[in-house]
């Protein structure tokens, strides 16, 4: 939910900062489609809304019967479904797709783990910094232990 707006689809244009009515070019737009917000949407209008039809087609959580209905409604989506069907028959292409998906998952997991470890390291450094300042201010070890959650041995090592 990077963009804090309610709509699942948002569109942005390049405008001059001071004169907002001046658009640099009409040839460039940036569109965001938030799948989480789309999935939360109670009613989807696949019959009348082309974007919702495409997003439903591409959403891996869409029921197979709905996908079949969508494919019958739109010749461009039918062509895409045919090409996807052809690609999925190619074992090498399918293996590549799954390897890429696993690699993306591994990268995400690695980044999340690194972020969590970094946060924990930062918290620990902050506790040690507070303990040093508290020792300098003359607080006793028990009080510092209560405030920071550090053990007595760690706090005593900071004295020297």
GULO-299286 format. One line per 5 residues: number of its first residue (from 0); their letters; for each residue x, y, z of N, C-alpha, C, CB. Coordinates in nm, 3 decimals. Atoms other than C-alpha are relative to their C-alpha. Glycine has a CB too. Layout:
// residues N
NUM	a	X:Y:Z:X:Y:Z:X:Y:Z:X:Y:Z ~ ...
***
This chain:
// residues 160
0	xxxxx	0.083:-0.119:0.000:0.000:0.000:0.000:0.087:0.126:0.000:-0.094:0.000:0.121 ~ -0.093:-0.111:0.011:0.269:0.245:-0.108:-0.073:0.133:-0.020:0.097:-0.024:-0.114 ~ 0.074:-0.123:0.029:0.020:0.499:-0.240:-0.124:0.001:0.089:-0.039:0.009:-0.152 ~ 0.108:0.001:-0.100:-0.223:0.596:0.038:-0.135:0.051:-0.052:0.041:0.084:0.118 ~ 0.129:-0.036:0.055:-0.525:0.639:-0.188:-0.086:-0.125:-0.004:0.014:0.063:-0.143
5	xxxxx	0.090:0.115:-0.005:-0.833:0.415:-0.196:-0.002:-0.082:-0.128:-0.138:0.046:0.032 ~ 0.013:0.068:0.129:-0.834:0.329:-0.566:0.114:-0.100:-0.021:-0.002:0.102:-0.115 ~ -0.104:0.099:0.029:-0.647:0.018:-0.682:0.086:0.045:-0.118:-0.062:-0.137:-0.029 ~ -0.074:-0.050:0.115:-0.539:0.205:-0.998:0.021:0.150:0.015:-0.076:-0.031:-0.133 ~ -0.032:-0.143:-0.005:-0.360:0.539:-0.983:0.089:0.033:-0.119:0.070:0.038:0.135
10	xxxxx	-0.073:-0.044:0.117:-0.209:0.739:-1.267:0.065:0.135:0.029:-0.093:0.008:-0.124 ~ -0.074:-0.122:-0.026:0.057:1.010:-1.252:0.060:0.052:-0.130:0.110:-0.023:0.105 ~ -0.056:-0.066:0.117:0.189:1.260:-1.506:0.116:0.089:0.045:-0.108:0.083:-0.075 ~ -0.112:-0.089:-0.030:0.507:1.470:-1.523:-0.045:0.145:-0.014:0.120:-0.030:-0.092 ~ 0.041:-0.140:-0.002:0.421:1.827:-1.424:0.113:0.086:0.054:-0.128:0.020:0.086
15	xxxxx	-0.096:-0.096:-0.052:0.629:2.134:-1.355:-0.036:0.027:0.146:-0.001:0.132:-0.085 ~ 0.024:-0.014:-0.143:0.669:2.182:-0.979:-0.074:0.128:0.039:0.130:-0.006:0.073 ~ 0.061:-0.128:-0.040:0.572:2.551:-0.959:-0.126:0.031:-0.079:0.100:0.112:-0.017 ~ 0.116:-0.027:0.084:0.328:2.570:-1.247:-0.067:-0.134:-0.033:0.040:0.077:-0.132 ~ 0.057:0.135:0.004:0.123:2.253:-1.190:-0.083:-0.030:-0.125:-0.086:-0.020:0.121
20	xxxxx	0.082:0.023:0.119:-0.096:2.304:-1.496:0.085:-0.035:-0.122:-0.086:0.123:-0.029 ~ -0.087:0.031:0.112:0.210:2.261:-1.723:0.047:-0.144:0.009:0.121:0.096:-0.004 ~ -0.040:0.140:0.010:0.249:1.896:-1.819:0.116:-0.008:-0.099:-0.120:-0.093:-0.044 ~ -0.118:0.010:0.085:0.593:1.814:-1.962:-0.034:-0.066:-0.133:0.110:-0.077:0.071 ~ 0.040:0.072:0.121:0.450:1.562:-2.208:-0.120:-0.087:0.031:0.117:-0.085:-0.056
25	xxxxx	0.114:0.090:-0.015:0.130:1.374:-2.260:0.037:-0.142:-0.037:-0.116:0.048:-0.086 ~ -0.044:0.131:0.047:0.335:1.081:-2.389:0.048:-0.089:0.115:0.110:0.016:-0.102 ~ -0.052:0.079:-0.111:0.447:0.968:-2.043:-0.095:0.006:0.119:0.139:0.050:0.040 ~ 0.083:0.014:-0.120:0.223:0.845:-1.764:0.057:-0.116:0.079:-0.152:-0.022:-0.035 ~ -0.041:0.112:-0.085:0.303:0.622:-1.470:-0.125:-0.053:0.068:0.110:0.043:0.105
30	xxxxx	0.118:0.063:-0.058:0.031:0.380:-1.366:0.042:-0.101:0.105:-0.086:-0.067:-0.110 ~ -0.021:0.099:-0.104:0.024:0.181:-1.045:-0.128:-0.081:0.016:0.041:0.067:0.135 ~ 0.114:0.087:-0.027:-0.204:-0.117:-0.997:0.032:-0.077:0.127:-0.030:-0.098:-0.121 ~ -0.020:0.063:-0.130:-0.230:-0.232:-0.638:-0.088:-0.124:0.007:-0.032:0.099:0.117 ~ 0.076:0.125:0.003:-0.332:-0.599:-0.645:-0.070:-0.026:0.133:0.092:-0.116:-0.033
35	xxxxx	0.063:0.020:-0.130:-0.406:-0.604:-0.271:-0.132:0.076:0.005:0.094:0.045:0.115 ~ 0.123:-0.080:0.000:-0.659:-0.322:-0.308:-0.101:-0.054:-0.101:0.032:0.147:-0.031 ~ 0.090:0.057:0.100:-0.800:-0.481:-0.624:-0.069:-0.123:0.056:0.078:-0.036:-0.129 ~ 0.059:0.122:-0.056:-0.853:-0.812:-0.446:-0.101:0.030:0.110:0.109:-0.091:0.054 ~ 0.093:-0.039:-0.107:-1.025:-0.633:-0.155:-0.132:0.055:-0.055:0.065:0.105:0.091
40	xxxxx	0.118:-0.059:0.063:-1.272:-0.475:-0.396:-0.111:-0.106:-0.006:0.034:0.053:-0.143 ~ 0.109:0.098:-0.008:-1.609:-0.647:-0.336:-0.058:-0.033:-0.138:-0.111:0.054:0.090 ~ 0.060:0.019:0.133:-1.757:-0.598:-0.684:0.101:0.033:-0.108:-0.127:0.088:-0.017 ~ -0.088:-0.024:0.114:-1.553:-0.632:-1.001:-0.087:0.002:-0.126:0.113:-0.108:-0.010 ~ 0.083:-0.019:0.119:-1.708:-0.507:-1.324:0.076:-0.045:-0.124:-0.043:0.147:-0.014
45	xxxxx	-0.077:0.051:0.114:-1.539:-0.734:-1.579:-0.075:0.016:-0.132:0.034:-0.145:0.022 ~ 0.078:-0.014:0.124:-1.822:-0.687:-1.829:0.019:0.137:-0.064:-0.148:-0.023:0.029 ~ -0.003:-0.136:0.052:-1.791:-0.308:-1.863:0.133:0.073:0.019:-0.107:0.079:0.064 ~ -0.124:-0.070:-0.033:-1.446:-0.220:-1.729:0.120:-0.080:-0.051:0.010:0.023:0.154 ~ -0.111:0.070:0.065:-1.153:-0.320:-1.951:0.117:-0.022:0.096:0.047:0.078:-0.122
50	xxxxx	-0.112:0.014:-0.093:-0.890:-0.255:-1.683:-0.029:-0.110:0.102:0.027:0.133:0.073 ~ 0.034:0.103:-0.098:-1.073:-0.469:-1.427:-0.002:-0.138:-0.065:-0.137:0.030:0.064 ~ -0.002:0.127:0.072:-1.109:-0.741:-1.692:0.144:-0.050:-0.012:-0.064:0.016:-0.140 ~ -0.141:0.039:0.014:-0.731:-0.741:-1.760:0.061:-0.037:0.136:0.080:0.113:-0.064 ~ -0.059:0.027:-0.132:-0.636:-0.724:-1.392:-0.053:-0.132:0.054:-0.030:0.115:0.100
55	xxxxx	0.057:0.127:-0.043:-0.874:-1.010:-1.313:0.065:-0.116:-0.074:-0.152:-0.002:-0.023 ~ -0.065:0.103:0.081:-0.722:-1.212:-1.599:0.141:-0.030:0.051:0.004:0.042:-0.147 ~ -0.139:0.015:-0.044:-0.368:-1.152:-1.468:0.013:-0.040:0.146:0.074:0.127:-0.024 ~ -0.004:0.031:-0.143:-0.456:-1.206:-1.101:-0.002:-0.152:0.020:-0.120:0.066:0.075 ~ -0.011:0.144:-0.020:-0.343:-1.553:-0.997:-0.108:-0.057:0.092:0.135:-0.033:0.055
60	xxxxx	0.104:0.049:-0.091:-0.626:-1.573:-0.742:-0.139:-0.005:-0.066:-0.006:0.088:0.124 ~ 0.129:0.002:0.068:-0.904:-1.533:-1.000:-0.040:-0.145:-0.033:0.005:0.086:-0.131 ~ 0.051:0.135:0.025:-1.120:-1.845:-1.030:0.007:-0.034:-0.149:-0.145:-0.014:0.052 ~ -0.016:0.045:0.139:-1.073:-2.050:-1.348:-0.125:0.028:-0.083:0.031:-0.150:-0.003 ~ 0.122:-0.025:0.076:-1.439:-2.015:-1.452:-0.013:0.147:-0.038:-0.123:-0.045:0.080
65	xxxxx	0.003:-0.144:0.029:-1.408:-1.635:-1.431:0.100:0.032:-0.111:0.031:0.084:0.127 ~ -0.101:-0.022:0.105:-1.091:-1.643:-1.641:-0.054:-0.046:-0.135:0.132:-0.075:0.033 ~ 0.057:0.050:0.127:-1.268:-1.853:-1.904:-0.105:0.098:-0.054:-0.063:-0.140:0.021 ~ 0.100:-0.099:0.040:-1.553:-1.600:-1.909:0.068:0.124:-0.058:-0.090:0.040:0.120 ~ -0.073:-0.119:0.046:-1.305:-1.311:-1.947:0.060:-0.025:-0.137:0.111:0.038:0.101
70	xxxxx	-0.063:0.033:0.128:-1.123:-1.486:-2.232:-0.102:0.004:-0.113:0.068:-0.139:0.007 ~ 0.105:-0.001:0.102:-1.452:-1.526:-2.419:-0.049:0.141:-0.032:-0.117:-0.086:0.046 ~ 0.051:-0.136:0.016:-1.535:-1.156:-2.375:0.089:0.089:-0.086:-0.019:0.063:0.134 ~ -0.095:-0.095:0.056:-1.221:-1.001:-2.523:0.101:-0.071:-0.091:0.073:0.076:0.112 ~ -0.089:0.067:0.095:-1.024:-1.098:-2.835:0.148:0.020:0.034:-0.027:0.050:-0.142
75	xxxxx	-0.140:-0.024:-0.037:-0.699:-0.938:-2.708:0.040:-0.089:0.117:0.021:0.148:0.036 ~ -0.029:0.089:-0.113:-0.720:-1.131:-2.383:0.005:-0.145:-0.050:-0.108:0.015:0.113 ~ -0.002:0.134:0.060:-0.797:-1.445:-2.590:0.137:-0.027:-0.063:-0.112:-0.014:-0.106 ~ -0.132:0.015:0.062:-0.475:-1.389:-2.789:0.108:-0.020:0.108:0.034:0.124:-0.088 ~ -0.097:0.010:-0.109:-0.280:-1.341:-2.466:-0.008:-0.137:0.066:-0.024:0.110:0.103
80	xxxxx	0.020:0.132:-0.062:-0.430:-1.657:-2.315:0.058:-0.109:-0.090:-0.150:-0.026:0.026 ~ -0.055:0.098:0.094:-0.335:-1.852:-2.628:0.153:-0.002:0.006:-0.046:0.030:-0.144 ~ -0.147:-0.008:-0.007:0.026:-1.726:-2.613:0.051:-0.055:0.133:0.047:0.145:-0.019 ~ -0.040:0.054:-0.131:0.048:-1.803:-2.240:-0.010:-0.152:-0.001:-0.088:0.058:0.112 ~ 0.016:0.145:0.009:-0.085:-2.152:-2.307:0.114:-0.064:-0.077:-0.133:-0.035:-0.065
85	xxxxx	-0.111:0.050:0.080:0.182:-2.202:-2.572:0.130:0.003:0.081:0.016:0.083:-0.129 ~ -0.122:-0.012:-0.080:0.459:-2.074:-2.343:0.004:-0.102:0.113:0.010:0.141:0.057 ~ 0.003:0.093:-0.113:0.346:-2.294:-2.056:0.024:-0.144:-0.045:-0.133:0.010:0.072 ~ -0.029:0.134:0.050:0.385:-2.599:-2.281:0.151:-0.022:-0.015:-0.071:-0.024:-0.134 ~ -0.145:0.007:0.015:0.757:-2.520:-2.318:0.063:-0.022:0.137:0.056:0.130:-0.067
90	xxxxx	-0.054:0.035:-0.130:0.927:-2.696:-2.027:0.113:0.093:0.042:0.050:-0.144:-0.001 ~ -0.111:-0.090:-0.034:1.239:-2.476:-2.044:-0.052:0.136:0.043:0.095:0.015:-0.119 ~ 0.058:-0.130:-0.036:1.030:-2.158:-2.037:-0.068:-0.007:0.136:-0.100:0.047:-0.108 ~ 0.069:0.018:-0.128:0.824:-2.293:-1.748:0.101:-0.012:0.114:-0.090:-0.124:-0.004 ~ -0.106:0.013:-0.101:1.139:-2.395:-1.556:0.062:0.137:0.030:0.110:-0.099:-0.047
95	xxxxx	-0.056:-0.134:-0.017:1.283:-2.046:-1.615:-0.094:0.086:0.083:0.028:0.066:-0.137 ~ 0.099:-0.078:-0.074:0.959:-1.888:-1.486:0.005:-0.036:0.150:-0.142:-0.025:-0.056 ~ -0.002:0.041:-0.140:0.967:-2.095:-1.166:0.132:0.035:0.069:-0.024:-0.150:0.010 ~ -0.129:-0.038:-0.059:1.339:-2.034:-1.110:0.003:0.149:0.029:0.116:-0.039:-0.093 ~ 0.005:-0.145:-0.020:1.283:-1.661:-1.152:-0.088:0.036:0.119:-0.052:0.070:-0.127
100	xxxxx	0.091:-0.025:-0.113:0.990:-1.667:-0.908:0.068:-0.038:0.132:-0.132:-0.079:-0.017 ~ -0.070:0.041:-0.122:1.200:-1.858:-0.653:0.112:0.098:0.034:0.058:-0.142:-0.015 ~ -0.108:-0.096:-0.024:1.491:-1.616:-0.697:-0.055:0.130:0.058:0.076:0.029:-0.130 ~ 0.062:-0.122:-0.054:1.261:-1.317:-0.641:-0.043:-0.021:0.144:-0.122:0.041:-0.086 ~ 0.041:0.031:-0.137:1.122:-1.486:-0.330:0.121:-0.004:0.093:-0.075:-0.135:0.004
105	xxxxx	-0.122:0.006:-0.081:1.474:-1.558:-0.202:0.057:0.139:0.027:0.106:-0.087:-0.068 ~ -0.050:-0.137:-0.017:1.578:-1.198:-0.260:-0.085:0.075:0.103:0.000:0.076:-0.135 ~ 0.090:-0.066:-0.095:1.271:-1.070:-0.074:0.024:-0.049:0.142:-0.147:-0.023:-0.040 ~ -0.026:0.058:-0.132:1.333:-1.309:0.215:0.133:0.052:0.054:0.001:-0.154:-0.007 ~ -0.131:-0.049:-0.043:1.700:-1.207:0.228:-0.004:0.145:0.042:0.101:-0.018:-0.111
110	xxxxx	0.011:-0.143:-0.035:1.617:-0.837:0.228:-0.076:0.019:0.130:-0.068:0.077:-0.112 ~ 0.078:-0.012:-0.123:1.353:-0.880:0.498:0.081:-0.045:0.121:-0.129:-0.082:-0.010 ~ -0.084:0.049:-0.109:1.594:-1.083:0.712:0.108:0.102:0.034:0.064:-0.136:-0.037 ~ -0.104:-0.101:-0.023:1.871:-0.825:0.667:-0.057:0.123:0.068:0.066:0.039:-0.133 ~ 0.064:-0.116:-0.062:1.631:-0.545:0.755:-0.028:-0.027:0.147:-0.129:0.036:-0.073
115	xxxxx	0.031:0.036:-0.139:1.518:-0.725:1.069:0.128:-0.006:0.085:-0.074:-0.136:0.006 ~ -0.127:0.008:-0.073:1.878:-0.800:1.172:0.058:0.140:0.022:0.101:-0.088:-0.075 ~ -0.050:-0.137:-0.013:1.974:-0.438:1.106:-0.076:0.078:0.107:-0.010:0.072:-0.133 ~ 0.081:-0.067:-0.103:1.686:-0.313:1.320:0.041:-0.048:0.139:-0.150:-0.026:-0.024 ~ -0.040:0.054:-0.130:1.785:-0.546:1.604:0.138:0.051:0.041:-0.001:-0.155:-0.004
120	xxxxx	-0.135:-0.052:-0.028:2.150:-0.436:1.576:-0.009:0.146:0.041:0.092:-0.017:-0.125 ~ 0.017:-0.141:-0.036:2.041:-0.072:1.584:-0.057:0.017:0.139:-0.089:0.068:-0.101 ~ 0.059:-0.006:-0.134:1.829:-0.132:1.893:0.107:-0.031:0.104:-0.118:-0.100:0.014 ~ -0.106:0.039:-0.095:2.124:-0.305:2.066:0.102:0.112:0.016:0.070:-0.129:-0.047 ~ -0.095:-0.111:-0.006:2.360:-0.020:1.976:-0.059:0.115:0.080:0.039:0.047:-0.142
125	xxxxx	0.067:-0.106:-0.075:2.105:0.228:2.110:-0.002:-0.028:0.149:-0.142:0.017:-0.050 ~ 0.001:0.037:-0.143:2.078:0.039:2.440:0.138:0.019:0.062:-0.045:-0.147:0.018 ~ -0.137:-0.016:-0.049:2.456:0.034:2.479:0.033:0.148:0.014:0.101:-0.069:-0.094 ~ -0.024:-0.144:-0.005:2.472:0.407:2.403:-0.070:0.063:0.121:-0.048:0.068:-0.130 ~ 0.074:-0.051:-0.116:2.204:0.480:2.663:0.069:-0.043:0.129:-0.148:-0.050:-0.002
130	xxxxx	-0.067:0.051:-0.120:2.386:0.260:2.916:0.128:0.079:0.029:0.032:-0.150:-0.015 ~ -0.123:-0.078:-0.018:2.714:0.446:2.858:-0.032:0.139:0.058:0.077:0.015:-0.135 ~ 0.038:-0.133:-0.047:2.543:0.782:2.906:-0.052:-0.005:0.143:-0.106:0.061:-0.092 ~ 0.053:0.015:-0.137:2.363:0.656:3.218:0.114:-0.024:0.099:-0.101:-0.116:0.006 ~ -0.117:0.021:-0.087:2.693:0.531:3.366:0.073:0.131:0.023:0.096:-0.105:-0.061
135	xxxxx	-0.068:-0.128:-0.009:2.853:0.866:3.290:-0.077:0.096:0.092:0.016:0.062:-0.141 ~ 0.083:-0.087:-0.083:2.559:1.040:3.461:-0.006:-0.048:0.146:-0.141:0.007:-0.056 ~ -0.007:0.047:-0.138:2.618:0.826:3.772:-0.110:-0.096:0.043:-0.001:0.115:0.090 ~ 0.104:0.097:-0.037:2.323:0.585:3.760:0.066:-0.133:0.037:-0.102:-0.021:-0.116 ~ -0.056:0.130:-0.039:2.381:0.249:3.926:-0.036:-0.107:-0.103:-0.051:-0.041:0.140
140	xxxxx	0.013:0.107:0.098:2.405:-0.077:3.730:-0.141:-0.057:-0.002:0.101:-0.110:0.029 ~ 0.135:0.058:-0.007:2.068:-0.210:3.852:-0.103:0.089:-0.071:-0.042:-0.022:0.146 ~ 0.092:-0.094:0.064:1.885:0.103:3.735:0.019:-0.005:-0.152:0.023:0.143:0.054 ~ -0.029:0.006:0.144:2.059:0.089:3.395:-0.051:-0.131:-0.059:0.152:0.015:-0.026 ~ 0.050:0.131:0.044:1.972:-0.281:3.368:-0.152:0.007:-0.021:0.036:-0.111:0.102
145	xxxxx	0.145:-0.015:0.009:1.605:-0.195:3.428:-0.039:0.085:-0.121:-0.056:0.062:0.128 ~ 0.033:-0.093:0.109:1.604:0.091:3.178:0.028:-0.060:-0.137:0.080:0.129:0.017 ~ -0.043:0.044:0.133:1.792:-0.077:2.892:-0.034:-0.145:-0.032:0.147:0.019:-0.013 ~ 0.020:0.143:0.024:1.724:-0.446:2.941:0.131:-0.074:-0.023:-0.092:-0.020:-0.119 ~ -0.131:0.065:0.014:2.098:-0.513:2.911:0.032:-0.075:0.129:0.112:0.105:-0.032
150	xxxxx	-0.039:0.075:-0.121:2.250:-0.770:3.150:0.113:0.073:0.072:0.042:-0.145:-0.036 ~ -0.100:-0.068:-0.085:2.482:-0.664:3.436:0.141:-0.012:-0.055:-0.003:-0.058:0.141 ~ -0.135:0.019:0.053:2.793:-0.813:3.273:0.029:0.098:-0.114:0.018:-0.145:-0.048 ~ -0.017:-0.093:0.113:2.743:-0.607:2.957:0.018:0.142:0.051:-0.121:-0.007:-0.096 ~ -0.007:-0.137:-0.055:2.687:-0.290:3.159:0.135:0.021:0.072:-0.119:0.026:0.099
155	xxxxx	-0.130:-0.012:-0.071:2.995:-0.358:3.380:0.116:0.010:-0.098:0.023:-0.123:0.093 ~ -0.108:-0.010:0.101:3.210:-0.407:3.065:0.008:0.142:-0.057:-0.023:-0.103:-0.114 ~ 0.001:-0.137:0.054:3.106:-0.057:2.956:0.069:0.099:0.092:-0.144:0.045:-0.025 ~ -0.065:-0.090:-0.098:3.254:0.096:3.272:0.147:0.023:-0.033:-0.012:-0.058:0.142 ~ -0.145:-0.009:0.021:3.611:0.024:3.171:0.032:0.049:-0.133:0.066:-0.130:0.021
***
